[in-house]
Structures are given as structure tokens and as C-alpha cells.
Amino acid sequence: MPTLELGLDGCSPVARPGTVTLADSELLDARLRRRVLSVDAVPRFEPISVPDGATTLADISGQPFWIRADHGKEERHLVAAALPELQGGESLRDLLSPGRIPALLPVVHFLREITGYSEVEHPPLRACFVIDDPNLHSARYGFLDYRRLVEHAKEHDYHAAMATVPLDGWFARDPTVRLFRGATSHLSLLMHGNNHTRSELRSTRDLLFPMLAQALARIDAMERRLGLDVGRIMVPPHEVWSNDVPEVLAALGYEALCADYRPQEFDDDALRGWRSADLTRAGLPILGRRLFVQPHLEQILLLSAYLDQPMIAYGHHGDVRDGLEILARTAEIVRSSGETAWMSPTAISRSNYTVHRGAVATVTLYSSRVTIAPHGAEVIFVRIPADLGRSEADTLVVGGATVPLHRSGSELISEPVRVAGQTLDVSIRRESHVELRAIPKPQSAFRPVVRRVLTEARDRFEPLVWRASTRLRTKDVREGERA
């Protein structure tokens, strides 16, 4: 019987940084092997005595921290540190944040071993870059050159999604549209607010419905006119949004929200940031993302990969002022976690499901809409966890046909669904679904249009100002050297 023994908390941490080094051992998940994690303050702890035949799976600054010692059929994991108590507003995922002692890591490893985690088919490693603000008004947006971006994405094998503002959809340059149409493996679009004002998604429900309905109408018109697909995934401008936003997005048929920030409704959720997507009370998934310039980004992405979460890094056109090398470096970090499928945020959201094989395969949804591959099954059940399912009055649509749901405890389970080797589109239509035509248009506002025009002008002129200032600095340096 496997056992896990955690040590006691030591004295106060020593005020010096250190590292946790994970072993190159087949006993560890491949995503963890040979990894080095940073620790802000190394605690005093009694190093584990490593018996003969035991394997050190991790050490802290050269001292054994986690070992596996087997005696016959008994498998023992010994960890030098105890799990800290969760503080107010913290989640389990916070215990795996860079800089902290990762005592939770051996616990997760151990629980996966004894609960049959490997018997469940999880999504593959998935990744995407998101760049906020660009539109299709020209072949460039600020420092971002779309043609060069596509060439670079093909060269370094990544996918970049532009979070575009629906207000900007009134115009697009034909060559830019053709570029996006022909590069869907490496380039895609999703939605970035409606007018891109700072606090537009912090509004009340009554204001959010017409605003977010207008965003959909603008994108619908843009798609019909240009022949492009724009993901129904919302990126909040400036990472500002209220607790009402997920409910409104779900009712209007948006598929997900992609954000770095979490509002207050997640404060009491110990599993916040733990699943492949956070699920709001409205049943809308939230895809987590991290800034390109985030400290310890490599460690954050590594742990996301280990938790079977998508690796989504984001930024703005200004992040590539020195070239696209930041994307190449980040793509290399992602690839170091293992074979990775680069895809659009829409494809990531639609791959958020697991498959458990028994007498009949059970597919568990973690998004309101997914695309299920056959996985060799002829018949499946669709399981909707409590956090995603609202009520039996929700409608499950599989391959265009409605499938009855019934409640099983706090979850919803479908009737058997015949797969017959097909790839199936599976979606949940909410009881609270609202038709766009039933929502009045918001009042026209001049100020958001002016603000957006000025913001775009600033972004487009920024490279010119930057290059001019760079030339002046270079000139001053040369003159100083001559002097």
C-alpha cells in the first residue's frame, strides 16, 4: 500500500533564495523531470535520511527534500516539509506559485498514483499566444507586422491569436484579411471587449446585456463581410470585469472568457486555477493566461502543463518592439514541457474535456461547447459536472441532436450517445439563453469612438517615436565616445 509522510514545519525561513531540483527519474511525470524551481526563502528543515536503495526525487539546495523508499510491496514517499495552511483568499494553486516551497507537488504526484489519474484521458498539452488590441485596418498594428508574424510563427511552430475590439470591425484591409484567411493554423481572432473602454465590463447586468450583444452583432457582421471566423471568447479590456459578466456571456452564447484576473466570486474556491479551466457559477469556463513579461513565466507554464492546463501567454504590440524573439523564447519554454498542440483559444476551449473508459466511455465537459474525437468508443455518456451544469432544463446538443439529461447527485448525465467513429460537436444551451434580437441596442456614444481612434493612433505612431528616440540616443552615445 503506498504511503506518504510529510515532515513538520521547521523554523522561520532563512532570508535567502534557493532552488528545488527535480530528479531525472522515470518515477516522475515527464513534465517534471530535470526541472529547477525557484524558492524565495529556503526554510530550515531536517534533511531526510536516504536509506539504501531509495531514490531522491527532489532536493532543496542539495539537501534531499522528497524521496521514494520501497520495501517489498510497500511504496513510501517521504517529504521534508509540511503543507502550509491556506490563507484568506488563497487556493491550492497558490501553493505551487513560484518562490514557494512546492510541498504540494509530492502530494499531487502521490494522489495521482493512488486514484488512477492516468486511466483518465486528459486534453493534450495545448498552447497559444494572445496579443491584445490589434485590428485589421492595415498590415501592421504598432510594432506588430502580421506578415512577419505569420512567417515567424511557421518558423517556430506556434499560434498567435489577436484579441480584436468589435468596434474596430467596421473596416479591414483586403490583403490583411487574405493573410488571416490563409494562415488559420498560426493566426486567429477573438473578442476584446466591445468599445475597449477601461471599465466597460465592470457595468451592471442591465448595461452588460446590450453592450455584449452589440459586440456579437458587430462580430457577426464582420465575419459575414470578410469571410473570417472570430472566436466567441471574451478577453476583458485591461483585465477589468465584474461578477455579472460570466452570467451575461453564458446567456448570450459566448463560449469562454480568457483572463489573468479573477473577481471576488473565486475568493472562497480552494480549487481556483486548478482545473483545465475555472468554471464560474454561470457555468462559463475561464481560460487562464499569463503575461509574456511575468516573472518566473517558465515555472508558471511548467506547472500549468503538469496540471493539464493550457499554456496561454499574452501581451501587447509593445512587447515585440525589439522583434519577435520574445515569442520564440516563450514557444521554446512551452515545447520543453513535451509535445504540444498549438491552437486558437476557441480550439483550446473546445478541447476541455476528459474521457474515462469503463464498460461505456464517459466524457466529462469543462466547457459549454467541445469537439469530441471518437477515441475508439461506439457509445458514450456525457457528464456535466456541478460547476458547469445549471439544471435539467439546460439542453445538451450532440451532433445537432438534442440528448436528454438527468440529474445524478449534483451532476447531470446524458442518455447514451452513439458515436460511430464520428467527431461530434457537443454544446450546452442554457435555460437562461437570450436571443440577440430580443435585446435593445445600446445608445450611440461618441466618446468611446473618439477614445478608440485616439488609442489606435497612439499605438500606430508609437514605433515612429520609438525609432526616432532610438536614433537620437545612438547619436548621443557616438558623439560622447568621440568626445
C-alpha positions in Angstrom: 0.0 0.0 0.0 1.6 3.4 -1.0 2.1 5.8 1.8 3.0 9.5 2.0 4.8 11.0 5.0 5.1 14.8 5.4 7.6 16.4 7.7 7.0 19.1 10.2 7.3 22.8 9.6 10.8 24.0 10.5 11.9 27.3 11.9 11.3 30.6 10.2 12.6 30.6 6.6 16.1 31.8 6.0 16.1 35.1 4.1 18.0 33.7 1.1 16.8 32.2 -2.2 17.3 28.7 -3.2 16.2 26.0 -5.7 14.2 22.8 -5.8 15.8 20.4 -8.3 13.6 17.6 -9.5 15.4 14.3 -10.5 15.8 12.8 -13.9 13.8 9.8 -12.9 11.1 7.7 -14.6 9.3 7.7 -11.3 8.4 11.3 -12.0 6.0 12.7 -14.6 8.0 13.5 -17.7 6.9 17.2 -17.4 8.7 17.4 -14.0 12.0 15.7 -14.8 15.2 17.8 -14.5 13.2 20.9 -13.6 14.6 23.6 -11.3 12.0 25.6 -9.3 12.9 28.8 -7.6 12.4 29.3 -3.8 12.4 32.8 -2.4 13.3 31.8 1.2 14.8 28.4 2.0 13.4 27.1 5.3 15.5 25.3 7.9 14.4 21.7 7.8 15.9 18.3 8.9 17.1 16.7 5.6 15.7 13.3 5.0 18.0 10.4 5.7 18.1 8.4 2.4 18.0 4.7 3.0 19.9 2.3 0.8 18.0 1.7 -2.5 15.8 4.8 -2.1 15.5 7.4 -4.9 15.8 11.1 -4.3 13.0 12.7 -6.4 13.8 16.3 -5.4 16.3 18.2 -3.3 16.4 21.8 -1.9 19.8 23.4 -2.4 21.4 20.0 -2.5 19.6 18.5 0.5 17.1 15.7 0.0 13.6 17.1 0.1 11.4 14.2 -1.4 12.4 10.6 -1.6 10.8 7.3 -2.5 11.8 4.4 -0.4 10.3 1.0 -1.3 10.3 -2.0 1.0 9.0 -5.1 -0.8 5.5 -4.2 -2.0 5.4 -1.1 0.3 5.9 2.2 -1.5 6.8 5.1 0.7 7.1 8.8 -0.2 8.9 10.9 2.4 8.8 14.7 2.1 10.8 17.0 4.4 8.2 19.8 4.6 4.6 20.1 5.6 1.8 21.6 3.7 1.2 25.2 4.7 -2.3 26.3 5.7 -4.3 28.2 3.1 -4.6 31.9 3.9 -7.6 34.0 3.2 -8.3 34.2 -0.5 -5.7 31.6 -1.3 -6.3 28.5 -3.4 -4.3 25.2 -3.7 -2.8 26.5 -7.0 -1.2 29.4 -5.0 0.8 26.8 -3.1 2.5 26.0 -6.4 3.4 29.6 -7.1 7.0 30.5 -8.0 9.0 31.2 -4.9 7.2 28.9 -2.5 8.3 25.6 -1.2 6.4 23.1 -3.5 5.4 20.7 -0.8 2.1 20.2 -2.6 3.9 18.7 -5.6 4.7 15.3 -4.0 1.1 15.2 -2.6 -0.4 15.7 -6.1 2.0 13.1 -7.5 1.0 10.6 -4.8 -2.7 11.2 -5.2 -2.5 10.7 -8.9 -0.8 7.4 -8.3 -3.4 6.0 -6.0 -6.6 7.4 -7.7 -5.9 6.2 -11.2 -5.4 9.6 -12.6 -3.5 8.1 -15.6 -6.6 6.0 -16.5 -8.5 9.1 -17.5 -7.7 10.7 -20.9 -6.9 14.3 -20.4 -6.5 17.0 -23.1 -3.1 17.1 -24.7 -0.6 19.8 -23.9 -2.0 22.9 -25.6 -0.7 26.4 -26.0 -1.5 29.8 -27.6 -0.2 33.3 -27.6 -2.8 36.2 -27.3 -1.9 39.7 -28.3 -4.4 42.4 -27.1 -5.8 45.2 -29.2 -4.8 44.6 -32.9 -7.3 45.1 -35.7 -7.2 44.5 -39.5 -7.1 48.2 -40.6 -3.7 47.6 -42.1 -0.9 45.1 -42.5 0.6 46.3 -39.2 -0.6 47.3 -35.8 2.0 49.3 -33.9 5.2 47.2 -33.6 3.4 44.1 -34.9 3.8 43.2 -38.6 1.3 40.5 -39.5 3.2 39.1 -42.4 6.4 38.8 -40.4 4.4 37.3 -37.6 3.0 34.5 -39.8 6.4 33.7 -41.2 7.9 33.7 -37.7 5.0 31.5 -36.3 5.6 29.0 -39.1 9.3 29.0 -38.5 9.0 28.5 -34.7 5.7 26.5 -34.8 3.3 28.5 -32.7 -0.2 30.0 -32.8 -1.0 33.7 -32.1 -4.5 35.0 -31.5 -5.3 38.7 -31.9 -7.8 39.9 -29.3 -9.6 42.5 -31.5 -12.1 45.2 -30.5 -15.5 44.7 -32.1 -15.8 48.4 -32.6 -12.9 48.2 -35.0 -14.7 45.6 -37.2 -16.2 48.3 -39.5 -13.1 48.2 -41.8 -10.4 45.8 -42.8 -7.7 46.0 -45.5 -8.1 43.2 -48.1 -4.5 41.9 -48.1 -4.6 41.7 -44.3 -7.9 39.7 -44.5 -6.4 37.3 -47.1 -3.4 36.8 -44.9 -5.6 35.8 -41.9 -7.7 33.6 -44.1 -4.7 31.7 -45.4 -2.9 31.3 -42.0 -5.5 29.8 -39.7 -3.1 27.2 -38.3 -0.9 30.1 -36.9 -3.2 33.1 -36.7 -6.7 33.6 -35.3 -9.0 36.2 -33.8 -11.1 36.5 -30.6 -13.0 39.3 -28.9 -11.6 42.1 -26.8 -14.5 43.9 -25.1 -16.9 45.9 -27.2 -15.7 49.6 -27.4 -12.5 48.9 -25.3 -13.2 51.4 -22.6 -11.4 50.7 -19.4 -14.4 49.8 -17.2 -17.0 48.7 -19.7 -17.1 45.1 -18.4 -17.5 46.4 -14.8 -21.0 47.5 -15.6 -24.3 46.2 -14.2 -26.3 43.3 -15.8 -28.7 45.7 -17.4 -25.9 47.5 -19.2 -23.8 44.4 -19.9 -26.6 42.7 -21.9 -26.9 45.3 -24.6 -23.2 46.0 -24.7 -22.1 42.4 -25.1 -25.0 41.7 -27.5 -23.7 44.6 -29.6 -20.2 43.1 -29.6 -21.6 39.9 -31.0 -23.7 41.7 -33.7 -20.6 43.7 -34.7 -18.5 40.5 -35.0 -21.3 38.6 -36.8 -21.4 41.5 -39.4 -17.6 41.5 -39.7 -17.5 37.7 -40.3 -20.2 37.8 -43.0 -18.5 40.7 -44.8 -14.9 39.4 -44.6 -15.3 35.6 -44.6 -13.3 35.3 -41.3 -14.0 33.4 -38.1 -13.7 35.2 -34.8 -13.8 33.1 -31.6 -16.7 33.8 -29.2 -14.2 34.1 -26.4 -14.1 37.3 -24.5 -10.8 39.0 -23.3 -11.7 41.8 -20.9 -10.1 45.1 -21.6 -7.5 45.9 -19.0 -8.4 42.7 -17.2 -11.4 44.5 -15.6 -14.7 42.7 -15.2 -17.5 42.2 -12.7 -19.1 39.1 -11.2 -22.1 39.6 -13.6 -20.0 39.2 -16.7 -19.9 35.4 -16.8 -23.7 35.1 -16.4 -24.3 37.5 -19.3 -21.7 35.9 -21.5 -23.2 32.5 -20.9 -26.8 33.7 -21.6 -25.7 35.2 -24.9 -23.9 32.1 -26.0 -20.2 33.1 -25.6 -18.0 30.0 -25.2 -15.5 31.2 -22.7 -13.7 34.1 -21.1 -9.9 34.4 -21.3 -8.3 36.4 -18.4 -5.5 36.7 -15.9 -7.6 38.3 -13.2 -10.3 36.7 -11.1 -13.1 38.6 -9.4 -14.3 38.1 -5.9 -16.6 35.1 -6.6 -13.5 32.9 -6.7 -12.0 34.1 -3.4 -13.6 31.1 -1.5 -12.8 28.5 -4.1 -9.9 26.4 -3.0 -9.6 24.8 -6.5 -9.4 28.2 -8.2 -6.8 27.9 -11.0 -6.6 24.1 -10.5 -8.7 22.7 -13.3 -8.1 22.9 -17.1 -10.5 25.9 -16.9 -12.1 27.6 -14.0 -15.9 27.3 -14.1 -18.0 30.3 -12.9 -21.3 30.0 -11.2 -22.9 30.7 -14.5 -21.2 27.6 -16.0 -18.9 29.7 -18.2 -15.3 28.5 -18.4 -12.4 30.9 -17.8 -9.1 30.2 -19.6 -6.2 31.5 -17.6 -3.4 33.4 -19.2 -0.1 34.9 -18.2 1.9 37.9 -19.3 5.0 37.4 -21.5 6.9 39.5 -19.1 5.5 37.7 -16.0 8.3 36.9 -13.5 9.1 33.2 -13.5 7.0 32.6 -16.6 8.8 29.3 -17.3 7.9 27.9 -13.9 4.3 29.0 -14.2 3.9 27.4 -17.7 5.6 24.2 -16.5 3.2 23.8 -13.6 0.2 24.6 -15.9 1.4 21.8 -18.2 1.7 19.4 -15.2 -1.9 20.2 -14.2 -3.1 19.6 -17.8 -4.0 23.2 -18.2 -3.5 25.2 -21.4 -0.4 27.4 -21.6 -1.6 30.8 -22.7 0.8 33.7 -22.7 -0.2 37.2 -23.6 0.9 40.7 -24.2 0.6 43.8 -26.4 2.3 45.1 -29.6 4.8 46.9 -27.5 6.2 43.6 -26.2 7.7 43.0 -29.7 9.3 46.4 -30.2 12.7 44.6 -30.2 11.5 41.9 -32.5 9.6 38.6 -32.2 12.3 36.9 -30.3 10.2 37.0 -27.1 7.6 34.8 -28.8 10.3 32.3 -30.0 11.8 32.1 -26.5 8.4 31.5 -24.9 7.5 28.9 -27.6 10.7 27.1 -26.7 9.7 27.1 -23.0 6.4 25.7 -23.9 7.9 22.9 -26.0 10.2 21.9 -23.2 7.2 20.6 -21.4 6.6 18.0 -24.1 4.9 17.6 -27.4 2.4 20.5 -27.6 -0.6 21.2 -29.8 -0.6 24.9 -30.7 -4.1 26.1 -31.4 -6.5 29.0 -31.2 -8.3 29.9 -27.9 -11.5 28.6 -29.4 -9.9 25.2 -30.1 -8.4 25.2 -26.6 -11.8 25.8 -25.1 -13.4 23.1 -27.2 -10.8 20.6 -26.2 -11.6 21.0 -22.5 -13.0 17.5 -21.7 -11.8 14.2 -20.2 -12.6 10.7 -21.2 -13.0 7.9 -18.6 -13.2 4.4 -20.1 -15.4 1.8 -18.4 -18.0 -0.5 -19.9 -19.0 2.6 -21.7 -16.8 5.7 -22.1 -17.8 8.8 -20.1 -16.9 12.2 -21.4 -16.8 15.0 -18.8 -17.2 18.5 -20.1 -15.2 21.5 -18.8 -16.5 23.9 -21.4 -20.0 24.7 -22.7 -19.0 23.6 -26.2 -16.5 20.9 -27.1 -15.5 18.9 -30.1 -15.2 15.2 -29.1 -13.0 12.8 -31.1 -14.3 9.2 -31.2 -11.4 7.8 -29.0 -12.4 4.4 -30.3 -15.7 4.4 -28.5 -19.0 3.5 -30.1 -21.2 4.7 -27.3 -20.6 7.4 -24.7 -22.2 9.2 -21.8 -21.8 12.9 -21.4 -21.2 14.1 -17.9 -21.7 17.7 -16.9 -20.1 18.5 -13.5 -22.0 20.5 -11.0 -19.9 23.6 -11.6 -20.8 23.6 -15.3 -24.4 22.3 -15.3 -27.2 24.5 -14.2 -30.3 22.4 -14.3 -32.1 19.6 -16.3 -33.8 22.4 -18.2 -30.4 23.1 -20.0 -30.3 21.4 -23.4 -27.5 19.1 -24.4 -26.9 19.1 -28.2 -24.7 16.3 -29.6 -24.0 16.3 -33.3 -27.0 18.5 -33.9 -29.4 16.3 -32.0 -30.9 17.0 -28.6 -30.0 14.5 -25.9 -32.0 14.2 -22.7 -30.2 14.9 -19.4 -31.0 13.6 -15.9 -29.6 14.5 -12.5 -27.1 12.3 -10.7 -26.4 13.8 -7.4 -25.1 17.3 -8.1 -24.2 16.5 -11.7 -26.0 16.0 -15.0 -25.6 12.8 -17.0 -26.8 12.3 -20.6 -28.6 9.4 -22.1 -26.2 7.1 -24.1 -24.9 8.7 -27.2 -23.8 6.7 -30.2 -20.5 7.9 -31.6 -20.0 5.5 -34.5 -16.5 6.8 -35.3 -17.6 10.4 -35.8 -16.1 13.7 -34.4 -19.0 15.3 -32.6 -19.8 18.8 -31.7 -21.3 18.9 -28.2 -22.8 22.0 -26.7 -25.0 23.1 -23.8 -27.8 25.6 -24.5 -28.6 27.4 -21.3 -32.1 27.6 -19.9 -31.2 31.3 -19.4 -30.2 31.7 -23.1 -31.2 35.1 -24.5 -31.7 35.8 -28.3 -29.8 38.8 -29.6 -32.7 40.2 -31.4 -34.6 40.4 -28.1 -32.0 42.8 -26.7 -32.3 46.6 -27.5 -29.2 48.2 -28.9 -27.2 50.4 -26.5 -27.4 54.1 -27.1 -24.9 55.5 -29.5 -22.0 57.1 -27.7 -19.5 59.5 -29.3 -16.9 59.4 -26.6 -15.9 55.6 -26.9 -15.4 56.1 -30.7 -13.1 59.1 -30.2 -11.2 57.3 -27.4 -10.7 54.3 -29.6 -9.5 56.4 -32.6 -7.0 58.2 -30.4 -5.8 55.0 -28.8 -5.2 53.4 -32.1 -3.4 56.5 -33.4 -1.1 56.4 -30.4 -0.4 52.7 -31.0 0.4 53.2 -34.7 2.6 56.2 -34.1 4.5 54.7 -31.2 7.0 52.8 -33.4 7.9 56.0 -35.2 8.5 57.9 -32.0 10.5 54.9 -30.6 12.7 54.6 -33.7 13.3 58.4 -33.7 14.3 58.4 -30.0 16.5 55.3 -30.5 18.4 57.1 -33.3 18.8 60.2 -31.1 20.2 58.1 -28.2 22.6 56.3 -30.6 23.8 59.6 -31.9 24.4 61.0 -28.4 26.4 57.9 -27.5 28.5 58.1 -30.6 29.2 61.8 -30.0 30.1 61.1 -26.4 32.5 58.4 -27.5 34.2 60.8 -30.0 34.5 63.5 -27.3 
